[in-house]
């Protein structure tokens, strides 16, 4: 399975994306494949592991899991697994895959902004 994260221009990157981006280099070094979905911002959180699917709006962080009133639907269903896998394939075809070499070629100003925002973590909120 792969991790997905969005990266946009230096002027439009939201703070939370910068926080996640701070660990992107480590994820890429560890072999995680990271895709930037091109058509639009996608807020849905989807996980597909073997025959288990999770769909919803719940962020996978300490604050959301303990305090926010968000939920995901957890499903074990072969038909849904197939549909989600097909949806992922379609989304990946419309995505740019980041490589470690490309990540390292980002302008120094962009990398500095990522590093600064990566150090700022809201109280009670864990960036994984």
PEQUIKA-V588233 format. One record per residue. N is the residue number from 1. RES is the residue in one small letter. SS is DSSP state (H for helix, E for strand, L for the rest). PSI is psi as a letter, one per 40 degrees, with the letter a starting at -180 (* if undefined). NEAR is the number of other C-alpha atoms within 8 Angstrom. Layout:
n->N res->RES ss->SS psi->PSI near->NEAR
n->N res->RES ss->SS psi->PSI near->NEAR
This chain:
n->1 res->x ss->L psi->i near->4
n->2 res->x ss->L psi->i near->6
n->3 res->x ss->E psi->i near->8
n->4 res->x ss->E psi->i near->8
n->5 res->x ss->L psi->i near->10
n->6 res->x ss->L psi->h near->9
n->7 res->x ss->L psi->h near->8
n->8 res->x ss->L psi->a near->6
n->9 res->x ss->L psi->i near->6
n->10 res->x ss->L psi->d near->6
n->11 res->x ss->L psi->e near->4
n->12 res->x ss->L psi->e near->6
n->13 res->x ss->L psi->h near->10
n->14 res->x ss->L psi->i near->6
n->15 res->x ss->H psi->d near->7
n->16 res->x ss->H psi->d near->6
n->17 res->x ss->H psi->d near->11
n->18 res->x ss->H psi->d near->14
n->19 res->x ss->H psi->d near->15
n->20 res->x ss->H psi->d near->12
n->21 res->x ss->H psi->d near->12
n->22 res->x ss->L psi->d near->11
n->23 res->x ss->L psi->e near->9
n->24 res->x ss->H psi->d near->8
n->25 res->x ss->H psi->d near->11
n->26 res->x ss->H psi->d near->7
n->27 res->x ss->H psi->d near->10
n->28 res->x ss->H psi->d near->12
n->29 res->x ss->H psi->d near->8
n->30 res->x ss->L psi->e near->6
n->31 res->x ss->L psi->e near->6
n->32 res->x ss->L psi->h near->9
n->33 res->x ss->L psi->h near->12
n->34 res->x ss->E psi->h near->12
n->35 res->x ss->E psi->i near->13
n->36 res->x ss->E psi->h near->12
n->37 res->x ss->E psi->h near->13
n->38 res->x ss->L psi->d near->8
n->39 res->x ss->L psi->d near->5
n->40 res->x ss->L psi->i near->5
n->41 res->x ss->L psi->h near->7
n->42 res->x ss->L psi->h near->5
n->43 res->x ss->L psi->e near->5
n->44 res->x ss->L psi->h near->7
n->45 res->x ss->E psi->h near->10
n->46 res->x ss->E psi->h near->8
n->47 res->x ss->E psi->h near->7
n->48 res->x ss->E psi->h near->12
n->49 res->x ss->E psi->h near->7
n->50 res->x ss->L psi->b near->4
n->51 res->x ss->L psi->f near->9
n->52 res->x ss->E psi->h near->11
n->53 res->x ss->E psi->h near->15
n->54 res->x ss->E psi->h near->12
n->55 res->x ss->E psi->h near->11
n->56 res->x ss->E psi->a near->10
n->57 res->x ss->L psi->e near->10
n->58 res->x ss->L psi->h near->10
n->59 res->x ss->L psi->i near->7
n->60 res->x ss->L psi->g near->6
n->61 res->x ss->L psi->i near->10
n->62 res->x ss->H psi->d near->9
n->63 res->x ss->H psi->d near->10
n->64 res->x ss->H psi->d near->12
n->65 res->x ss->H psi->d near->10
n->66 res->x ss->H psi->d near->6
n->67 res->x ss->L psi->d near->6
n->68 res->x ss->L psi->i near->7
n->69 res->x ss->L psi->g near->5
n->70 res->x ss->L psi->i near->7
n->71 res->x ss->L psi->i near->7
n->72 res->x ss->E psi->i near->9
n->73 res->x ss->E psi->h near->7
n->74 res->x ss->E psi->h near->8
n->75 res->x ss->E psi->h near->7
n->76 res->x ss->E psi->h near->9
n->77 res->x ss->L psi->h near->9
n->78 res->x ss->H psi->d near->7
n->79 res->x ss->H psi->d near->6
n->80 res->x ss->H psi->d near->9
n->81 res->x ss->H psi->d near->13
n->82 res->x ss->H psi->d near->8
n->83 res->x ss->H psi->d near->8
n->84 res->x ss->H psi->d near->10
n->85 res->x ss->H psi->d near->9
n->86 res->x ss->H psi->d near->8
n->87 res->x ss->H psi->d near->8
n->88 res->x ss->H psi->d near->8
n->89 res->x ss->H psi->d near->8
n->90 res->x ss->H psi->d near->8
n->91 res->x ss->H psi->d near->9
n->92 res->x ss->H psi->d near->10
n->93 res->x ss->H psi->d near->6
n->94 res->x ss->L psi->f near->9
n->95 res->x ss->E psi->i near->10
n->96 res->x ss->E psi->h near->9
n->97 res->x ss->E psi->h near->8
n->98 res->x ss->E psi->h near->10
n->99 res->x ss->L psi->i near->9
n->100 res->x ss->H psi->d near->9
n->101 res->x ss->H psi->d near->6
n->102 res->x ss->H psi->d near->8
n->103 res->x ss->H psi->d near->9
n->104 res->x ss->H psi->e near->7
n->105 res->x ss->L psi->e near->6
n->106 res->x ss->L psi->i near->8
n->107 res->x ss->L psi->i near->6
n->108 res->x ss->H psi->d near->6
n->109 res->x ss->H psi->d near->6
n->110 res->x ss->H psi->d near->9
n->111 res->x ss->H psi->d near->9
n->112 res->x ss->H psi->d near->8
n->113 res->x ss->H psi->d near->9
n->114 res->x ss->H psi->d near->12
n->115 res->x ss->H psi->d near->10
n->116 res->x ss->H psi->d near->8
n->117 res->x ss->H psi->d near->11
n->118 res->x ss->H psi->d near->13
n->119 res->x ss->H psi->e near->7
n->120 res->x ss->L psi->h near->7
n->121 res->x ss->L psi->h near->9
n->122 res->x ss->L psi->i near->6
n->123 res->x ss->L psi->h near->4
n->124 res->x ss->L psi->e near->6
n->125 res->x ss->L psi->h near->9
n->126 res->x ss->L psi->h near->9
n->127 res->x ss->L psi->h near->7
n->128 res->x ss->L psi->* near->4
